[in-house]
Amino acid sequence: MLAQQRQQTILERVRSNGGVRVADLVRELGVSDMTIRRDLEVLAERGLLEKVHGGATALGPGSTEEPGFTAKSARQQQEKAAIARHAATLVRPGTAVALSAGTTTWALAHHLIGVPELTVITNSIPVAEVFHRNPRTDRTVVLTGGVRTPSDALVGPVAVAAIRRLHVDTLFLGVHGMSVRAGFTTPNLLESETDRELVAAAHRLVVPADHTKWNTVGISTIAELSEAHVVISDAGLPEEARTELAERAVELIIAEGSP
């Protein structure tokens, strides 16, 4: 395959999936890691994609643009890992927790597989798969039905109906963005409705969100900043955000080990 053909294939993958991983492209296209990285550099210089750690993502996020799960999982990996580790310390055995869709909540799920007597409610297919691959007889996992979004969330009337009669101790809410004006937001209208039901079902709202989410605004608000009991972020969160959260009596935790 010529370089131009290979680059076109890469660009098509980015546009259809929202992002790509270098390792996946190496395996699929049968070329070296260095070759793929050069291709990504060429495409990035032409303004056709954005290089990120371990791969590339599509350009031009807007209030309604929803990156795919692969694209989001390639971003801020170290920060998300540190946030997930700390979020897991907030979960006690024998409790009921909800994990909404998102790559940070997906990272959190990996840290919860050893927690005994846990009940997990989720509308995230990848989150449910984490627990399915690591079964425990004393754990219950409820995956809502619904319509699948690009970020692998299940949303819409079926998901809302499944959540409406449930009650959980803690909700870990994945968000697209957070700001003073808009609160916690998502680019998907149906997902915001489903997430609002999760918020209503929870005794405590915890938002694990890396620093890039600050002043990013999706089209629909899930909750106001003041509705969160805890926000877990990383060391890159700006002082403005820290001040605004403190003024709204939101506990802010900066995850240790974040860059």
C-alpha positions as a Markdown table, in Angstrom:
| # | Residue | x | y | z |
|---|---|---|---|---|
| 1 | Met | 0.0 | 0.0 | 0.0 |
| 2 | Leu | 1.3 | 3.4 | -1.0 |
| 3 | Ala | 1.8 | 6.1 | 1.7 |
| 4 | Gln | -1.0 | 8.2 | 0.2 |
| 5 | Gln | -3.4 | 5.2 | 0.3 |
| 6 | Arg | -2.4 | 4.3 | 3.8 |
| 7 | Gln | -2.9 | 7.9 | 5.0 |
| 8 | Gln | -6.3 | 8.0 | 3.4 |
| 9 | Thr | -7.3 | 4.8 | 5.2 |
| 10 | Ile | -6.1 | 6.2 | 8.5 |
| 11 | Leu | -8.1 | 9.4 | 7.9 |
| 12 | Glu | -11.2 | 7.4 | 7.1 |
| 13 | Arg | -10.8 | 5.5 | 10.4 |
| 14 | Val | -10.5 | 8.7 | 12.3 |
| 15 | Arg | -13.6 | 10.2 | 10.7 |
| 16 | Ser | -15.7 | 7.1 | 11.2 |
| 17 | Asn | -14.6 | 6.2 | 14.8 |
| 18 | Gly | -13.6 | 9.6 | 16.1 |
| 19 | Gly | -10.0 | 8.4 | 16.7 |
| 20 | Val | -7.4 | 5.7 | 16.2 |
| 21 | Arg | -4.6 | 4.0 | 18.1 |
| 22 | Val | -1.2 | 3.5 | 16.7 |
| 23 | Ala | -1.0 | -0.1 | 17.9 |
| 24 | Asp | -4.3 | -0.9 | 16.1 |
| 25 | Leu | -3.1 | 0.7 | 12.8 |
| 26 | Val | 0.2 | -1.2 | 13.0 |
| 27 | Arg | -1.6 | -4.5 | 13.3 |
| 28 | Glu | -4.3 | -3.6 | 10.7 |
| 29 | Leu | -2.0 | -2.1 | 8.0 |
| 30 | Gly | 1.0 | -4.4 | 8.6 |
| 31 | Val | 3.6 | -1.6 | 8.8 |
| 32 | Ser | 6.0 | -0.4 | 11.6 |
| 33 | Asp | 5.1 | 1.8 | 14.5 |
| 34 | Met | 7.4 | 4.5 | 13.1 |
| 35 | Thr | 5.7 | 4.5 | 9.7 |
| 36 | Ile | 2.3 | 5.0 | 11.3 |
| 37 | Arg | 3.6 | 7.9 | 13.5 |
| 38 | Arg | 5.0 | 9.5 | 10.4 |
| 39 | Asp | 1.7 | 9.2 | 8.6 |
| 40 | Leu | -0.1 | 10.8 | 11.6 |
| 41 | Glu | 2.4 | 13.6 | 11.6 |
| 42 | Val | 1.8 | 14.3 | 7.9 |
| 43 | Leu | -2.0 | 14.3 | 8.4 |
| 44 | Ala | -1.7 | 16.5 | 11.5 |
| 45 | Glu | 0.5 | 19.0 | 9.6 |
| 46 | Arg | -2.2 | 19.2 | 6.9 |
| 47 | Gly | -4.8 | 20.0 | 9.6 |
| 48 | Leu | -6.8 | 16.8 | 9.0 |
| 49 | Leu | -6.5 | 15.3 | 12.5 |
| 50 | Glu | -5.0 | 15.9 | 16.0 |
| 51 | Lys | -2.2 | 13.8 | 17.3 |
| 52 | Val | -2.6 | 12.5 | 20.8 |
| 53 | His | -0.6 | 10.2 | 23.0 |
| 54 | Gly | -0.7 | 6.7 | 21.4 |
| 55 | Gly | -2.8 | 7.8 | 18.4 |
| 56 | Ala | -4.9 | 10.5 | 16.8 |
| 57 | Thr | -8.4 | 12.0 | 17.1 |
| 58 | Ala | -10.7 | 14.0 | 14.9 |
| 59 | Leu | -10.5 | 17.8 | 14.9 |
| 60 | Gly | -13.0 | 20.5 | 15.6 |
| 61 | Pro | -15.0 | 19.6 | 18.8 |
| 62 | Gly | -18.2 | 21.6 | 19.1 |
| 63 | Ser | -21.2 | 21.6 | 21.4 |
| 64 | Thr | -22.9 | 18.8 | 19.5 |
| 65 | Glu | -19.8 | 16.8 | 18.3 |
| 66 | Glu | -19.5 | 13.5 | 20.2 |
| 67 | Pro | -16.2 | 11.7 | 19.9 |
| 68 | Gly | -16.2 | 7.9 | 19.8 |
| 69 | Phe | -15.1 | 5.8 | 22.8 |
| 70 | Thr | -11.8 | 5.0 | 21.1 |
| 71 | Ala | -11.0 | 8.7 | 20.5 |
| 72 | Lys | -11.8 | 9.7 | 24.0 |
| 73 | Ser | -9.9 | 6.8 | 25.6 |
| 74 | Ala | -6.7 | 8.1 | 23.9 |
| 75 | Arg | -6.8 | 11.4 | 25.6 |
| 76 | Gln | -5.3 | 12.4 | 29.0 |
| 77 | Gln | -4.6 | 8.7 | 29.9 |
| 78 | Gln | -2.3 | 9.4 | 32.8 |
| 79 | Glu | -4.8 | 11.9 | 34.3 |
| 80 | Lys | -7.7 | 9.6 | 33.9 |
| 81 | Ala | -5.8 | 6.7 | 35.5 |
| 82 | Ala | -4.9 | 8.8 | 38.6 |
| 83 | Ile | -8.5 | 10.1 | 38.9 |
| 84 | Ala | -9.9 | 6.6 | 38.6 |
| 85 | Arg | -7.6 | 5.2 | 41.3 |
| 86 | His | -8.7 | 7.9 | 43.7 |
| 87 | Ala | -12.4 | 7.6 | 42.8 |
| 88 | Ala | -12.3 | 3.9 | 43.7 |
| 89 | Thr | -11.3 | 4.8 | 47.3 |
| 90 | Leu | -14.8 | 6.4 | 47.7 |
| 91 | Val | -16.5 | 3.0 | 47.1 |
| 92 | Arg | -17.3 | 0.8 | 50.1 |
| 93 | Pro | -18.2 | -2.9 | 50.0 |
| 94 | Gly | -21.9 | -3.7 | 50.1 |
| 95 | Thr | -23.0 | -0.5 | 48.5 |
| 96 | Ala | -24.9 | 0.4 | 45.3 |
| 97 | Val | -23.1 | 2.6 | 42.8 |
| 98 | Ala | -23.9 | 3.9 | 39.3 |
| 99 | Leu | -21.3 | 4.6 | 36.6 |
| 100 | Ser | -22.4 | 6.6 | 33.7 |
| 101 | Ala | -20.8 | 6.3 | 30.3 |
| 102 | Gly | -17.3 | 7.7 | 29.8 |
| 103 | Thr | -13.7 | 6.7 | 29.5 |
| 104 | Thr | -12.8 | 7.9 | 33.1 |
| 105 | Thr | -15.7 | 5.8 | 34.5 |
| 106 | Trp | -14.5 | 2.9 | 32.4 |
| 107 | Ala | -11.1 | 3.3 | 34.0 |
| 108 | Leu | -12.8 | 3.4 | 37.4 |
| 109 | Ala | -14.6 | 0.1 | 36.7 |
| 110 | His | -11.3 | -1.7 | 36.5 |
| 111 | His | -10.5 | -0.6 | 40.1 |
| 112 | Leu | -13.9 | -1.8 | 41.4 |
| 113 | Ile | -13.7 | -5.4 | 40.2 |
| 114 | Gly | -12.3 | -6.6 | 43.5 |
| 115 | Val | -14.9 | -4.7 | 45.7 |
| 116 | Pro | -17.1 | -7.3 | 47.4 |
| 117 | Glu | -20.9 | -7.3 | 47.5 |
| 118 | Leu | -21.2 | -4.4 | 45.1 |
| 119 | Thr | -24.2 | -3.5 | 43.0 |
| 120 | Val | -23.4 | -1.6 | 39.9 |
| 121 | Ile | -25.9 | 0.3 | 37.7 |
| 122 | Thr | -24.6 | 1.5 | 34.4 |
| 123 | Asn | -25.7 | 2.6 | 30.9 |
| 124 | Ser | -22.2 | 2.1 | 29.5 |
| 125 | Ile | -21.5 | -1.0 | 27.4 |
| 126 | Pro | -17.7 | -0.9 | 28.0 |
| 127 | Val | -18.2 | -0.5 | 31.8 |
| 128 | Ala | -20.5 | -3.5 | 31.9 |
| 129 | Glu | -18.0 | -5.5 | 29.8 |
| 130 | Val | -15.3 | -4.8 | 32.4 |
| 131 | Phe | -17.4 | -6.5 | 35.1 |
| 132 | His | -18.6 | -9.2 | 32.8 |
| 133 | Arg | -14.9 | -10.2 | 32.1 |
| 134 | Asn | -14.2 | -10.3 | 35.8 |
| 135 | Pro | -17.2 | -12.0 | 37.4 |
| 136 | Arg | -17.9 | -12.3 | 41.1 |
| 137 | Thr | -20.8 | -14.3 | 42.6 |
| 138 | Asp | -21.4 | -11.5 | 45.2 |
| 139 | Arg | -21.7 | -8.7 | 42.6 |
| 140 | Thr | -24.8 | -7.6 | 40.7 |
| 141 | Val | -24.5 | -5.6 | 37.5 |
| 142 | Val | -27.5 | -3.9 | 35.9 |
| 143 | Leu | -27.0 | -2.7 | 32.3 |
| 144 | Thr | -29.8 | -0.4 | 31.2 |
| 145 | Gly | -31.3 | -0.9 | 27.8 |
| 146 | Gly | -31.6 | 1.9 | 25.3 |
| 147 | Val | -30.2 | 3.4 | 22.1 |
| 148 | Arg | -26.4 | 3.2 | 21.6 |
| 149 | Thr | -24.5 | 6.5 | 21.2 |
| 150 | Pro | -21.1 | 7.0 | 19.6 |
| 151 | Ser | -19.6 | 7.0 | 23.1 |
| 152 | Asp | -21.1 | 3.5 | 23.7 |
| 153 | Ala | -23.8 | 4.9 | 26.1 |
| 154 | Leu | -27.3 | 3.5 | 26.2 |
| 155 | Val | -29.8 | 6.3 | 26.3 |
| 156 | Gly | -33.4 | 7.3 | 25.5 |
| 157 | Pro | -36.8 | 6.2 | 27.0 |
| 158 | Val | -35.8 | 2.6 | 27.7 |
| 159 | Ala | -32.8 | 3.7 | 29.7 |
| 160 | Val | -34.7 | 6.4 | 31.5 |
| 161 | Ala | -37.5 | 3.9 | 32.5 |
| 162 | Ala | -34.9 | 1.4 | 33.8 |
| 163 | Ile | -33.2 | 4.0 | 36.0 |
| 164 | Arg | -36.3 | 5.9 | 37.2 |
| 165 | Arg | -37.2 | 3.5 | 40.0 |
| 166 | Leu | -33.6 | 2.8 | 41.2 |
| 167 | His | -31.7 | 4.4 | 44.1 |
| 168 | Val | -27.9 | 4.3 | 44.5 |
| 169 | Asp | -25.5 | 5.4 | 47.2 |
| 170 | Thr | -23.1 | 7.1 | 44.7 |
| 171 | Leu | -23.1 | 8.1 | 41.1 |
| 172 | Phe | -19.9 | 8.6 | 39.2 |
| 173 | Leu | -20.9 | 10.8 | 36.4 |
| 174 | Gly | -18.7 | 11.1 | 33.3 |
| 175 | Val | -19.1 | 14.5 | 31.6 |
| 176 | His | -18.1 | 16.1 | 28.3 |
| 177 | Gly | -17.4 | 19.4 | 29.9 |
| 178 | Met | -18.0 | 21.7 | 32.9 |
| 179 | Ser | -18.3 | 25.4 | 33.2 |
| 180 | Val | -19.8 | 28.1 | 35.5 |
| 181 | Arg | -22.4 | 29.1 | 32.9 |
| 182 | Ala | -23.5 | 25.6 | 31.7 |
| 183 | Gly | -22.6 | 23.3 | 34.6 |
| 184 | Phe | -21.8 | 19.7 | 33.7 |
| 185 | Thr | -22.7 | 19.0 | 30.0 |
| 186 | Thr | -22.9 | 16.5 | 27.2 |
| 187 | Pro | -23.0 | 16.8 | 23.4 |
| 188 | Asn | -25.9 | 14.3 | 23.2 |
| 189 | Leu | -29.4 | 15.4 | 24.1 |
| 190 | Leu | -30.7 | 11.9 | 24.8 |
| 191 | Glu | -27.7 | 11.2 | 27.0 |
| 192 | Ser | -28.3 | 14.3 | 29.1 |
| 193 | Glu | -31.8 | 13.1 | 29.8 |
| 194 | Thr | -30.6 | 9.7 | 30.8 |
| 195 | Asp | -27.8 | 11.2 | 33.0 |
| 196 | Arg | -30.2 | 13.5 | 34.7 |
| 197 | Glu | -32.2 | 10.4 | 35.8 |
| 198 | Leu | -29.0 | 8.9 | 37.2 |
| 199 | Val | -28.3 | 12.1 | 39.1 |
| 200 | Ala | -31.8 | 12.0 | 40.6 |
| 201 | Ala | -31.3 | 8.4 | 41.6 |
| 202 | Ala | -28.1 | 9.1 | 43.6 |
| 203 | His | -27.6 | 10.0 | 47.2 |
| 204 | Arg | -24.1 | 11.4 | 46.3 |
| 205 | Leu | -22.8 | 12.8 | 43.0 |
| 206 | Val | -19.1 | 12.4 | 42.2 |
| 207 | Val | -17.8 | 13.8 | 39.0 |
| 208 | Pro | -14.4 | 12.4 | 37.9 |
| 209 | Ala | -13.2 | 14.9 | 35.2 |
| 210 | Asp | -9.7 | 15.8 | 34.0 |
| 211 | His | -8.7 | 19.4 | 33.6 |
| 212 | Thr | -9.4 | 19.6 | 29.9 |
| 213 | Lys | -13.2 | 19.4 | 30.7 |
| 214 | Trp | -13.1 | 22.9 | 32.3 |
| 215 | Asn | -14.8 | 25.5 | 30.1 |
| 216 | Thr | -15.7 | 22.8 | 27.5 |
| 217 | Val | -19.4 | 23.1 | 26.9 |
| 218 | Gly | -21.8 | 20.5 | 25.3 |
| 219 | Ile | -25.2 | 21.3 | 24.0 |
| 220 | Ser | -27.1 | 20.0 | 27.0 |
| 221 | Thr | -26.7 | 20.5 | 30.8 |
| 222 | Ile | -26.9 | 17.4 | 33.0 |
| 223 | Ala | -26.5 | 19.2 | 36.4 |
| 224 | Glu | -25.3 | 22.5 | 37.8 |
| 225 | Leu | -21.8 | 22.6 | 39.4 |
| 226 | Ser | -23.4 | 23.0 | 42.8 |
| 227 | Glu | -25.2 | 19.7 | 42.5 |
| 228 | Ala | -21.9 | 17.8 | 42.7 |
| 229 | His | -20.8 | 16.7 | 46.1 |
| 230 | Val | -17.3 | 15.8 | 44.9 |
| 231 | Val | -15.2 | 16.6 | 41.8 |
| 232 | Ile | -12.1 | 14.6 | 41.2 |
| 233 | Ser | -9.6 | 16.2 | 38.8 |
| 234 | Asp | -5.9 | 16.4 | 38.2 |
| 235 | Ala | -3.1 | 18.9 | 38.9 |
| 236 | Gly | -3.8 | 20.7 | 35.6 |
| 237 | Leu | -7.1 | 22.1 | 36.7 |
| 238 | Pro | -6.9 | 25.9 | 36.6 |
| 239 | Glu | -7.2 | 28.1 | 39.7 |
| 240 | Glu | -10.3 | 29.6 | 38.3 |
| 241 | Ala | -12.0 | 26.3 | 38.4 |
| 242 | Arg | -10.8 | 25.5 | 41.9 |
| 243 | Thr | -12.2 | 28.9 | 43.1 |
| 244 | Glu | -15.6 | 28.4 | 41.4 |
| 245 | Leu | -16.1 | 24.9 | 42.8 |
| 246 | Ala | -15.1 | 26.1 | 46.3 |
| 247 | Glu | -17.6 | 28.9 | 46.1 |
| 248 | Arg | -20.3 | 26.4 | 45.3 |
| 249 | Ala | -19.4 | 24.2 | 48.3 |
| 250 | Val | -18.2 | 21.4 | 46.1 |
| 251 | Glu | -15.4 | 19.3 | 47.5 |
| 252 | Leu | -12.5 | 19.2 | 45.1 |
| 253 | Ile | -10.0 | 16.4 | 45.1 |
| 254 | Ile | -6.8 | 16.6 | 43.1 |
| 255 | Ala | -5.8 | 13.0 | 42.3 |
| 256 | Glu | -2.3 | 12.2 | 43.4 |
| 257 | Gly | 0.0 | 10.9 | 40.7 |
| 258 | Ser | -1.6 | 13.2 | 38.0 |
| 259 | Pro | 1.0 | 15.1 | 35.9 |
